[in-house]
Amino acid sequence: MKWSVETLNAVVDAELDELPADMLARFHHISELIEEFGLERVREPHVKHLLGSLWEMRMKGKDGISRALYVTAVGKRVVVVRVFIKKTQKTPSREIELALKRAKEIVK
């Protein structure tokens, strides 16, 4: 079974659509790497562990950096729960808290 990358809901889709074109292209590239080679073979600088079950896809573009926070679910699914443009060095705790809250909605 191959890995798949999906978004949690329309809210996350809208957050993704707000990204600049180069960061969106980077998101799609990382997603393709996960689907082609498997999540276990994709590492930094593309993905990084954050906290507990929460991981991040790391996108960089000419206008800055952004993150797509995700968790894994049954059936080799990567579920993106939050997408945002990062403005500080460290990922803000409110973004992590929001992502963890949304992750509870996933049907495992």
C-alpha positions in Angstrom: 0.0 0.0 0.0 1.3 3.4 -1.0 1.2 6.6 1.1 -1.4 9.3 0.2 -1.4 13.0 1.1 -4.8 14.6 1.8 -6.1 17.7 3.6 -8.5 17.5 6.6 -11.3 19.7 5.2 -12.2 22.8 3.1 -10.7 25.2 5.7 -7.2 23.6 5.2 -7.8 23.6 1.4 -8.4 27.4 1.7 -5.2 27.9 3.8 -3.3 26.0 1.1 -4.8 28.1 -1.7 -3.6 31.3 0.1 0.1 30.3 -0.3 2.2 32.0 -2.9 2.6 29.9 -6.1 6.3 28.9 -5.4 5.4 27.6 -1.9 2.4 25.8 -3.2 4.6 24.1 -5.8 7.0 23.1 -3.0 4.1 21.6 -1.1 3.1 19.5 -4.1 6.7 18.4 -4.6 7.0 17.2 -1.0 3.6 15.5 -1.3 4.8 13.7 -4.5 8.0 12.6 -2.7 5.9 11.1 0.1 3.6 9.3 -2.3 6.4 8.0 -4.5 9.0 7.0 -2.0 7.0 6.6 1.3 6.9 8.8 4.3 9.6 6.9 6.1 12.1 7.7 3.4 11.4 11.5 3.3 13.4 13.4 5.8 14.8 16.9 6.5 14.8 19.4 4.9 11.4 18.4 3.6 9.7 17.2 6.8 10.5 17.5 10.5 8.9 16.2 13.7 7.3 18.8 15.9 5.5 17.4 18.9 3.8 14.1 19.7 2.1 12.9 16.5 2.5 16.3 14.8 5.0 16.8 11.9 5.6 19.6 9.5 6.2 19.9 5.8 8.7 22.7 5.3 8.2 25.0 2.3 10.4 28.0 1.3 9.8 30.5 -1.4 11.0 33.9 -2.5 8.5 35.6 -0.1 9.5 33.6 3.0 8.7 30.3 4.5 5.5 28.4 5.3 4.6 25.2 7.0 2.0 22.4 6.5 1.4 20.6 9.8 0.2 17.0 9.5 -0.4 13.8 11.3 -0.5 10.2 10.0 -3.7 8.1 10.0 -4.6 4.5 9.4 -4.1 3.3 5.8 -0.8 5.1 5.2 -2.5 8.5 5.0 -0.8 11.8 5.7 -3.5 14.3 6.7 -2.6 18.0 6.6 -4.4 19.8 9.4 -3.0 23.3 9.2 -1.1 25.5 6.6 0.4 28.9 7.4 3.1 31.3 6.5 5.7 31.4 9.1 6.8 34.8 10.5 9.0 33.8 13.4 12.0 31.4 13.8 10.1 29.0 16.0 6.7 27.6 15.1 4.2 29.5 17.3 2.5 27.4 20.0 -0.9 28.6 18.9 -0.3 27.0 15.5 0.7 23.7 17.1 -2.3 23.8 19.5 -4.7 24.5 16.6 -3.2 21.7 14.5 -3.5 19.2 17.4 -7.1 20.3 18.0 -7.9 19.7 14.3 -6.1 16.4 14.3 -8.7 15.1 16.8 -11.3 15.3 14.0 -9.5 12.7 11.9 -11.3 9.4 11.6 -8.5 6.9 12.4 
